[in-house]
Amino acid sequence: MSLEELGRRIGVTYQQIQKYETGANRISASTLYRIAKAFETSPMFFFEGLDESEPAQPVASRETLQSSLALSRIPDIEVRHRLRALIEALDPEGMR
């Protein structure tokens, strides 16, 4: 199935499907449900094999990964630590 066809079936653009595919955008529960229906499966299909006894780990956003990568390129470790502290102070959830 093409991105265009999947997008048409669930009511979004193919560009939005690309963003889901690359992780640039998160998929809401309702969209996941529509995707499952488009593939004629249950939404639970996407969760098969997950260990229910372990707590879910947050997924780093692309912005967080880019910030971490940018910080790692700063040669002075003290500057790096201070920048990280500043970023965390401004957005405590952003660096996790």
Backbone atoms as SQL, in Angstrom:
CREATE TABLE atoms (id INTEGER PRIMARY KEY, chain TEXT, resi INTEGER, resn TEXT, atom TEXT, x REAL, y REAL, z REAL);
INSERT INTO atoms VALUES
  (1, 'A', 1, 'MET', 'N', 0.848, -1.177, 0.000),
  (2, 'A', 1, 'MET', 'CA', 0.000, 0.000, 0.000),
  (3, 'A', 1, 'MET', 'C', 0.891, 1.236, 0.000),
  (4, 'A', 2, 'SER', 'N', 0.566, 2.194, -0.819),
  (5, 'A', 2, 'SER', 'CA', 1.369, 3.410, -0.894),
  (6, 'A', 2, 'SER', 'C', 1.057, 4.326, 0.282),
  (7, 'A', 3, 'LEU', 'N', 1.954, 5.290, 0.506),
  (8, 'A', 3, 'LEU', 'CA', 1.714, 6.283, 1.556),
  (9, 'A', 3, 'LEU', 'C', 0.450, 7.077, 1.247),
  (10, 'A', 4, 'GLU', 'N', 0.262, 7.386, -0.031),
  (11, 'A', 4, 'GLU', 'CA', -0.926, 8.135, -0.437),
  (12, 'A', 4, 'GLU', 'C', -2.198, 7.357, -0.116),
  (13, 'A', 5, 'GLU', 'N', -2.189, 6.063, -0.420),
  (14, 'A', 5, 'GLU', 'CA', -3.370, 5.225, -0.167),
  (15, 'A', 5, 'GLU', 'C', -3.645, 5.107, 1.332),
  (16, 'A', 6, 'LEU', 'N', -2.609, 4.867, 2.107),
  (17, 'A', 6, 'LEU', 'CA', -2.807, 4.776, 3.556),
  (18, 'A', 6, 'LEU', 'C', -3.324, 6.101, 4.100),
  (19, 'A', 7, 'GLY', 'N', -2.737, 7.198, 3.657),
  (20, 'A', 7, 'GLY', 'CA', -3.202, 8.510, 4.092),
  (21, 'A', 7, 'GLY', 'C', -4.658, 8.737, 3.752),
  (22, 'A', 8, 'ARG', 'N', -5.043, 8.361, 2.537),
  (23, 'A', 8, 'ARG', 'CA', -6.433, 8.513, 2.118),
  (24, 'A', 8, 'ARG', 'C', -7.358, 7.694, 3.018),
  (25, 'A', 9, 'ARG', 'N', -6.952, 6.470, 3.314),
  (26, 'A', 9, 'ARG', 'CA', -7.793, 5.583, 4.133),
  (27, 'A', 9, 'ARG', 'C', -7.963, 6.069, 5.571),
  (28, 'A', 10, 'ILE', 'N', -6.934, 6.750, 6.108),
  (29, 'A', 10, 'ILE', 'CA', -7.051, 7.190, 7.506),
  (30, 'A', 10, 'ILE', 'C', -7.308, 8.684, 7.643),
  (31, 'A', 11, 'GLY', 'N', -7.372, 9.379, 6.521),
  (32, 'A', 11, 'GLY', 'CA', -7.744, 10.788, 6.546),
  (33, 'A', 11, 'GLY', 'C', -6.625, 11.772, 6.837),
  (34, 'A', 12, 'VAL', 'N', -5.391, 11.429, 6.414),
  (35, 'A', 12, 'VAL', 'CA', -4.264, 12.359, 6.553),
  (36, 'A', 12, 'VAL', 'C', -3.487, 12.382, 5.242),
  (37, 'A', 13, 'THR', 'N', -2.573, 13.325, 5.120),
  (38, 'A', 13, 'THR', 'CA', -1.761, 13.421, 3.907),
  (39, 'A', 13, 'THR', 'C', -0.636, 12.387, 3.931),
  (40, 'A', 14, 'TYR', 'N', -0.079, 12.126, 2.763),
  (41, 'A', 14, 'TYR', 'CA', 1.053, 11.199, 2.729),
  (42, 'A', 14, 'TYR', 'C', 2.261, 11.790, 3.454),
  (43, 'A', 15, 'GLN', 'N', 2.360, 13.133, 3.481),
  (44, 'A', 15, 'GLN', 'CA', 3.455, 13.768, 4.214),
  (45, 'A', 15, 'GLN', 'C', 3.341, 13.458, 5.709),
  (46, 'A', 16, 'GLN', 'N', 2.099, 13.431, 6.214),
  (47, 'A', 16, 'GLN', 'CA', 1.885, 13.091, 7.619),
  (48, 'A', 16, 'GLN', 'C', 2.280, 11.640, 7.880),
  (49, 'A', 17, 'ILE', 'N', 1.962, 10.759, 6.965),
  (50, 'A', 17, 'ILE', 'CA', 2.364, 9.348, 7.104),
  (51, 'A', 17, 'ILE', 'C', 3.888, 9.259, 7.162),
  (52, 'A', 18, 'GLN', 'N', 4.580, 10.035, 6.327),
  (53, 'A', 18, 'GLN', 'CA', 6.041, 10.050, 6.352),
  (54, 'A', 18, 'GLN', 'C', 6.551, 10.489, 7.723),
  (55, 'A', 19, 'LYS', 'N', 5.893, 11.481, 8.315),
  (56, 'A', 19, 'LYS', 'CA', 6.312, 11.968, 9.632),
  (57, 'A', 19, 'LYS', 'C', 6.101, 10.904, 10.698),
  (58, 'A', 20, 'TYR', 'N', 5.005, 10.143, 10.585),
  (59, 'A', 20, 'TYR', 'CA', 4.804, 9.026, 11.525),
  (60, 'A', 20, 'TYR', 'C', 5.903, 7.989, 11.326),
  (61, 'A', 21, 'GLU', 'N', 6.201, 7.702, 10.072),
  (62, 'A', 21, 'GLU', 'CA', 7.169, 6.671, 9.712),
  (63, 'A', 21, 'GLU', 'C', 8.569, 7.002, 10.235),
  (64, 'A', 22, 'THR', 'N', 8.944, 8.267, 10.174),
  (65, 'A', 22, 'THR', 'CA', 10.283, 8.670, 10.614),
  (66, 'A', 22, 'THR', 'C', 10.348, 9.009, 12.100),
  (67, 'A', 23, 'GLY', 'N', 9.186, 9.087, 12.748),
  (68, 'A', 23, 'GLY', 'CA', 9.172, 9.434, 14.167),
  (69, 'A', 23, 'GLY', 'C', 9.149, 10.929, 14.416),
  (70, 'A', 24, 'ALA', 'N', 8.997, 11.725, 13.364),
  (71, 'A', 24, 'ALA', 'CA', 8.946, 13.177, 13.537),
  (72, 'A', 24, 'ALA', 'C', 7.674, 13.587, 14.272),
  (73, 'A', 25, 'ASN', 'N', 6.576, 12.865, 14.051),
  (74, 'A', 25, 'ASN', 'CA', 5.313, 13.117, 14.741),
  (75, 'A', 25, 'ASN', 'C', 4.861, 11.842, 15.445),
  (76, 'A', 26, 'ARG', 'N', 4.226, 12.021, 16.567),
  (77, 'A', 26, 'ARG', 'CA', 3.669, 10.877, 17.298),
  (78, 'A', 26, 'ARG', 'C', 2.310, 10.515, 16.726),
  (79, 'A', 27, 'ILE', 'N', 1.944, 9.267, 16.913),
  (80, 'A', 27, 'ILE', 'CA', 0.659, 8.776, 16.426),
  (81, 'A', 27, 'ILE', 'C', -0.308, 8.738, 17.598),
  (82, 'A', 28, 'SER', 'N', -1.442, 9.387, 17.448),
  (83, 'A', 28, 'SER', 'CA', -2.459, 9.361, 18.503),
  (84, 'A', 28, 'SER', 'C', -3.132, 7.990, 18.524),
  (85, 'A', 29, 'ALA', 'N', -3.820, 7.715, 19.610),
  (86, 'A', 29, 'ALA', 'CA', -4.526, 6.430, 19.741),
  (87, 'A', 29, 'ALA', 'C', -5.583, 6.279, 18.653),
  (88, 'A', 30, 'SER', 'N', -6.292, 7.363, 18.353),
  (89, 'A', 30, 'SER', 'CA', -7.339, 7.278, 17.325),
  (90, 'A', 30, 'SER', 'C', -6.739, 7.029, 15.942),
  (91, 'A', 31, 'THR', 'N', -5.587, 7.630, 15.671),
  (92, 'A', 31, 'THR', 'CA', -4.925, 7.404, 14.379),
  (93, 'A', 31, 'THR', 'C', -4.381, 5.986, 14.307),
  (94, 'A', 32, 'LEU', 'N', -3.833, 5.484, 15.401),
  (95, 'A', 32, 'LEU', 'CA', -3.344, 4.105, 15.425),
  (96, 'A', 32, 'LEU', 'C', -4.499, 3.138, 15.157),
  (97, 'A', 33, 'TYR', 'N', -5.647, 3.442, 15.712),
  (98, 'A', 33, 'TYR', 'CA', -6.832, 2.619, 15.472),
  (99, 'A', 33, 'TYR', 'C', -7.197, 2.622, 13.986),
  (100, 'A', 34, 'ARG', 'N', -7.200, 3.812, 13.366),
  (101, 'A', 34, 'ARG', 'CA', -7.533, 3.900, 11.941),
  (102, 'A', 34, 'ARG', 'C', -6.503, 3.177, 11.081),
  (103, 'A', 35, 'ILE', 'N', -5.217, 3.248, 11.473),
  (104, 'A', 35, 'ILE', 'CA', -4.159, 2.534, 10.731),
  (105, 'A', 35, 'ILE', 'C', -4.398, 1.028, 10.826),
  (106, 'A', 36, 'ALA', 'N', -4.710, 0.564, 12.023),
  (107, 'A', 36, 'ALA', 'CA', -4.986, -0.869, 12.208),
  (108, 'A', 36, 'ALA', 'C', -6.151, -1.310, 11.324),
  (109, 'A', 37, 'LYS', 'N', -7.198, -0.518, 11.289),
  (110, 'A', 37, 'LYS', 'CA', -8.361, -0.859, 10.457),
  (111, 'A', 37, 'LYS', 'C', -8.002, -0.841, 8.971),
  (112, 'A', 38, 'ALA', 'N', -7.148, 0.094, 8.556),
  (113, 'A', 38, 'ALA', 'CA', -6.726, 0.155, 7.157),
  (114, 'A', 38, 'ALA', 'C', -5.980, -1.111, 6.755),
  (115, 'A', 39, 'PHE', 'N', -5.247, -1.709, 7.709),
  (116, 'A', 39, 'PHE', 'CA', -4.518, -2.947, 7.447),
  (117, 'A', 39, 'PHE', 'C', -5.288, -4.184, 7.874),
  (118, 'A', 40, 'GLU', 'N', -6.570, -3.966, 8.230),
  (119, 'A', 40, 'GLU', 'CA', -7.471, -5.055, 8.613),
  (120, 'A', 40, 'GLU', 'C', -6.881, -5.911, 9.728),
  (121, 'A', 41, 'THR', 'N', -6.414, -5.220, 10.780),
  (122, 'A', 41, 'THR', 'CA', -5.871, -5.910, 11.945),
  (123, 'A', 41, 'THR', 'C', -6.348, -5.189, 13.200),
  (124, 'A', 42, 'SER', 'N', -5.996, -5.721, 14.334),
  (125, 'A', 42, 'SER', 'CA', -6.351, -5.121, 15.615),
  (126, 'A', 42, 'SER', 'C', -5.267, -4.132, 16.031),
  (127, 'A', 43, 'PRO', 'N', -5.627, -3.053, 16.720),
  (128, 'A', 43, 'PRO', 'CA', -4.595, -2.141, 17.235),
  (129, 'A', 43, 'PRO', 'C', -3.591, -2.864, 18.145),
  (130, 'A', 44, 'MET', 'N', -4.005, -3.948, 18.773),
  (131, 'A', 44, 'MET', 'CA', -3.109, -4.709, 19.650),
  (132, 'A', 44, 'MET', 'C', -1.951, -5.334, 18.876),
  (133, 'A', 45, 'PHE', 'N', -2.104, -5.486, 17.569),
  (134, 'A', 45, 'PHE', 'CA', -1.033, -6.025, 16.738),
  (135, 'A', 45, 'PHE', 'C', 0.259, -5.231, 16.941),
  (136, 'A', 46, 'PHE', 'N', 0.126, -3.916, 17.109),
  (137, 'A', 46, 'PHE', 'CA', 1.288, -3.051, 17.233),
  (138, 'A', 46, 'PHE', 'C', 1.986, -3.178, 18.590),
  (139, 'A', 47, 'PHE', 'N', 1.346, -3.870, 19.522),
  (140, 'A', 47, 'PHE', 'CA', 1.905, -4.020, 20.867),
  (141, 'A', 47, 'PHE', 'C', 2.337, -5.450, 21.176),
  (142, 'A', 48, 'GLU', 'N', 2.159, -6.352, 20.227),
  (143, 'A', 48, 'GLU', 'CA', 2.550, -7.748, 20.436),
  (144, 'A', 48, 'GLU', 'C', 4.030, -7.848, 20.753),
  (145, 'A', 49, 'GLY', 'N', 4.347, -8.670, 21.730),
  (146, 'A', 49, 'GLY', 'CA', 5.735, -8.895, 22.090),
  (147, 'A', 49, 'GLY', 'C', 6.282, -7.934, 23.119),
  (148, 'A', 50, 'LEU', 'N', 5.510, -6.922, 23.496),
  (149, 'A', 50, 'LEU', 'CA', 5.975, -6.004, 24.536),
  (150, 'A', 50, 'LEU', 'C', 5.797, -6.661, 25.896),
  (151, 'A', 51, 'ASP', 'N', 6.753, -6.473, 26.764),
  (152, 'A', 51, 'ASP', 'CA', 6.700, -7.032, 28.110),
  (153, 'A', 51, 'ASP', 'C', 5.875, -6.097, 28.987),
  (154, 'A', 52, 'GLU', 'N', 4.685, -6.553, 29.399),
  (155, 'A', 52, 'GLU', 'CA', 3.784, -5.720, 30.186),
  (156, 'A', 52, 'GLU', 'C', 4.288, -5.463, 31.596),
  (157, 'A', 53, 'SER', 'N', 5.235, -6.274, 32.078),
  (158, 'A', 53, 'SER', 'CA', 5.722, -6.097, 33.446),
  (159, 'A', 53, 'SER', 'C', 6.737, -4.961, 33.548),
  (160, 'A', 54, 'GLU', 'N', 7.297, -4.540, 32.422),
  (161, 'A', 54, 'GLU', 'CA', 8.267, -3.443, 32.432),
  (162, 'A', 54, 'GLU', 'C', 7.563, -2.130, 32.141),
  (163, 'A', 55, 'PRO', 'N', 7.890, -1.077, 32.886),
  (164, 'A', 55, 'PRO', 'CA', 7.265, 0.219, 32.597),
  (165, 'A', 55, 'PRO', 'C', 7.716, 0.734, 31.236),
  (166, 'A', 56, 'ALA', 'N', 6.824, 1.428, 30.578),
  (167, 'A', 56, 'ALA', 'CA', 7.148, 1.998, 29.265),
  (168, 'A', 56, 'ALA', 'C', 8.231, 3.048, 29.411),
  (169, 'A', 57, 'GLN', 'N', 9.166, 3.043, 28.490),
  (170, 'A', 57, 'GLN', 'CA', 10.238, 4.029, 28.486),
  (171, 'A', 57, 'GLN', 'C', 9.871, 5.150, 27.533),
  (172, 'A', 58, 'PRO', 'N', 10.086, 6.401, 27.923),
  (173, 'A', 58, 'PRO', 'CA', 9.782, 7.489, 27.004),
  (174, 'A', 58, 'PRO', 'C', 10.685, 7.426, 25.781),
  (175, 'A', 59, 'VAL', 'N', 10.141, 7.804, 24.670),
  (176, 'A', 59, 'VAL', 'CA', 10.900, 7.846, 23.431),
  (177, 'A', 59, 'VAL', 'C', 11.431, 9.260, 23.263),
  (178, 'A', 60, 'ALA', 'N', 12.704, 9.355, 22.997),
  (179, 'A', 60, 'ALA', 'CA', 13.302, 10.678, 22.814),
  (180, 'A', 60, 'ALA', 'C', 12.762, 11.307, 21.541),
  (181, 'A', 61, 'SER', 'N', 12.444, 12.567, 21.628),
  (182, 'A', 61, 'SER', 'CA', 11.981, 13.289, 20.443),
  (183, 'A', 61, 'SER', 'C', 13.167, 13.591, 19.542),
  (184, 'A', 62, 'ARG', 'N', 12.901, 13.916, 18.316),
  (185, 'A', 62, 'ARG', 'CA', 13.973, 14.266, 17.386),
  (186, 'A', 62, 'ARG', 'C', 14.718, 15.491, 17.903),
  (187, 'A', 63, 'GLU', 'N', 13.966, 16.458, 18.493),
  (188, 'A', 63, 'GLU', 'CA', 14.602, 17.656, 19.028),
  (189, 'A', 63, 'GLU', 'C', 15.571, 17.304, 20.152),
  (190, 'A', 64, 'THR', 'N', 15.173, 16.376, 21.027),
  (191, 'A', 64, 'THR', 'CA', 16.045, 15.957, 22.121),
  (192, 'A', 64, 'THR', 'C', 17.303, 15.298, 21.583),
  (193, 'A', 65, 'LEU', 'N', 17.137, 14.429, 20.592),
  (194, 'A', 65, 'LEU', 'CA', 18.301, 13.756, 20.015),
  (195, 'A', 65, 'LEU', 'C', 19.233, 14.761, 19.343),
  (196, 'A', 66, 'GLN', 'N', 18.650, 15.729, 18.649),
  (197, 'A', 66, 'GLN', 'CA', 19.473, 16.735, 17.990),
  (198, 'A', 66, 'GLN', 'C', 20.188, 17.597, 19.021),
  (199, 'A', 67, 'SER', 'N', 19.506, 17.964, 20.120),
  (200, 'A', 67, 'SER', 'CA', 20.136, 18.757, 21.176),
  (201, 'A', 67, 'SER', 'C', 21.296, 17.993, 21.796),
  (202, 'A', 68, 'SER', 'N', 21.083, 16.702, 22.084),
  (203, 'A', 68, 'SER', 'CA', 22.144, 15.894, 22.677),
  (204, 'A', 68, 'SER', 'C', 23.332, 15.782, 21.742),
  (205, 'A', 69, 'LEU', 'N', 23.050, 15.594, 20.447),
  (206, 'A', 69, 'LEU', 'CA', 24.126, 15.487, 19.465),
  (207, 'A', 69, 'LEU', 'C', 24.879, 16.811, 19.374),
  (208, 'A', 70, 'ALA', 'N', 24.147, 17.908, 19.354),
  (209, 'A', 70, 'ALA', 'CA', 24.787, 19.222, 19.284),
  (210, 'A', 70, 'ALA', 'C', 25.645, 19.454, 20.512),
  (211, 'A', 71, 'LEU', 'N', 25.154, 19.096, 21.683),
  (212, 'A', 71, 'LEU', 'CA', 25.933, 19.283, 22.911),
  (213, 'A', 71, 'LEU', 'C', 27.193, 18.431, 22.898),
  (214, 'A', 72, 'SER', 'N', 27.101, 17.227, 22.365),
  (215, 'A', 72, 'SER', 'CA', 28.269, 16.342, 22.365),
  (216, 'A', 72, 'SER', 'C', 29.397, 16.876, 21.489),
  (217, 'A', 73, 'ARG', 'N', 29.078, 17.786, 20.582),
  (218, 'A', 73, 'ARG', 'CA', 30.100, 18.349, 19.690),
  (219, 'A', 73, 'ARG', 'C', 30.874, 19.504, 20.334),
  (220, 'A', 74, 'ILE', 'N', 30.413, 19.974, 21.482),
  (221, 'A', 74, 'ILE', 'CA', 31.109, 21.074, 22.166),
  (222, 'A', 74, 'ILE', 'C', 32.314, 20.473, 22.892),
  (223, 'A', 75, 'PRO', 'N', 33.525, 20.919, 22.551),
  (224, 'A', 75, 'PRO', 'CA', 34.721, 20.291, 23.105),
  (225, 'A', 75, 'PRO', 'C', 34.928, 20.539, 24.604),
  (226, 'A', 76, 'ASP', 'N', 34.526, 21.681, 25.115),
  (227, 'A', 76, 'ASP', 'CA', 34.746, 22.010, 26.527),
  (228, 'A', 76, 'ASP', 'C', 33.658, 21.355, 27.375),
  (229, 'A', 77, 'ILE', 'N', 34.036, 20.358, 28.176),
  (230, 'A', 77, 'ILE', 'CA', 33.064, 19.592, 28.946),
  (231, 'A', 77, 'ILE', 'C', 32.313, 20.461, 29.961),
  (232, 'A', 78, 'GLU', 'N', 32.971, 21.450, 30.537),
  (233, 'A', 78, 'GLU', 'CA', 32.310, 22.333, 31.496),
  (234, 'A', 78, 'GLU', 'C', 31.222, 23.157, 30.805),
  (235, 'A', 79, 'VAL', 'N', 31.507, 23.667, 29.636),
  (236, 'A', 79, 'VAL', 'CA', 30.512, 24.423, 28.870),
  (237, 'A', 79, 'VAL', 'C', 29.342, 23.501, 28.525),
  (238, 'A', 80, 'ARG', 'N', 29.659, 22.282, 28.121),
  (239, 'A', 80, 'ARG', 'CA', 28.631, 21.301, 27.778),
  (240, 'A', 80, 'ARG', 'C', 27.702, 21.047, 28.967),
  (241, 'A', 81, 'HIS', 'N', 28.284, 20.845, 30.158),
  (242, 'A', 81, 'HIS', 'CA', 27.472, 20.594, 31.362),
  (243, 'A', 81, 'HIS', 'C', 26.610, 21.798, 31.716),
  (244, 'A', 82, 'ARG', 'N', 27.160, 22.987, 31.584),
  (245, 'A', 82, 'ARG', 'CA', 26.387, 24.195, 31.902),
  (246, 'A', 82, 'ARG', 'C', 25.246, 24.413, 30.910),
  (247, 'A', 83, 'LEU', 'N', 25.488, 24.135, 29.632),
  (248, 'A', 83, 'LEU', 'CA', 24.423, 24.258, 28.638),
  (249, 'A', 83, 'LEU', 'C', 23.313, 23.245, 28.900),
  (250, 'A', 84, 'ARG', 'N', 23.702, 22.023, 29.223),
  (251, 'A', 84, 'ARG', 'CA', 22.705, 20.996, 29.532),
  (252, 'A', 84, 'ARG', 'C', 21.877, 21.419, 30.739),
  (253, 'A', 85, 'ALA', 'N', 22.519, 21.948, 31.774),
  (254, 'A', 85, 'ALA', 'CA', 21.799, 22.408, 32.970),
  (255, 'A', 85, 'ALA', 'C', 20.837, 23.536, 32.622),
  (256, 'A', 86, 'LEU', 'N', 21.265, 24.439, 31.758),
  (257, 'A', 86, 'LEU', 'CA', 20.403, 25.539, 31.343),
  (258, 'A', 86, 'LEU', 'C', 19.192, 25.015, 30.570),
  (259, 'A', 87, 'ILE', 'N', 19.424, 24.116, 29.642),
  (260, 'A', 87, 'ILE', 'CA', 18.326, 23.545, 28.849),
  (261, 'A', 87, 'ILE', 'C', 17.340, 22.826, 29.771),
  (262, 'A', 88, 'GLU', 'N', 17.850, 22.040, 30.711),
  (263, 'A', 88, 'GLU', 'CA', 16.975, 21.324, 31.636),
  (264, 'A', 88, 'GLU', 'C', 16.200, 22.294, 32.525),
  (265, 'A', 89, 'ALA', 'N', 16.825, 23.399, 32.927),
  (266, 'A', 89, 'ALA', 'CA', 16.131, 24.387, 33.758),
  (267, 'A', 89, 'ALA', 'C', 15.005, 25.053, 32.982),
  (268, 'A', 90, 'LEU', 'N', 15.225, 25.289, 31.685),
  (269, 'A', 90, 'LEU', 'CA', 14.211, 25.936, 30.862),
  (270, 'A', 90, 'LEU', 'C', 13.098, 24.978, 30.468),
  (271, 'A', 91, 'ASP', 'N', 13.444, 23.710, 30.254),
  (272, 'A', 91, 'ASP', 'CA', 12.471, 22.707, 29.827),
  (273, 'A', 91, 'ASP', 'C', 12.835, 21.366, 30.449),
  (274, 'A', 92, 'PRO', 'N', 12.401, 21.110, 31.698),
  (275, 'A', 92, 'PRO', 'CA', 12.797, 19.882, 32.396),
  (276, 'A', 92, 'PRO', 'C', 12.456, 18.597, 31.642),
  (277, 'A', 93, 'GLU', 'N', 11.415, 18.603, 30.852),
  (278, 'A', 93, 'GLU', 'CA', 11.024, 17.395, 30.112),
  (279, 'A', 93, 'GLU', 'C', 11.780, 17.276, 28.797),
  (280, 'A', 94, 'GLY', 'N', 12.364, 18.342, 28.312),
  (281, 'A', 94, 'GLY', 'CA', 12.970, 18.372, 26.987),
  (282, 'A', 94, 'GLY', 'C', 14.219, 17.523, 26.830),
  (283, 'A', 95, 'MET', 'N', 14.988, 17.308, 27.882),
  (284, 'A', 95, 'MET', 'CA', 16.236, 16.557, 27.762),
  (285, 'A', 95, 'MET', 'C', 16.078, 15.093, 28.167),
  (286, 'A', 96, 'ARG', 'N', 14.887, 14.675, 28.455),
  (287, 'A', 96, 'ARG', 'CA', 14.671, 13.280, 28.872),
  (288, 'A', 96, 'ARG', 'C', 14.273, 12.424, 27.717);
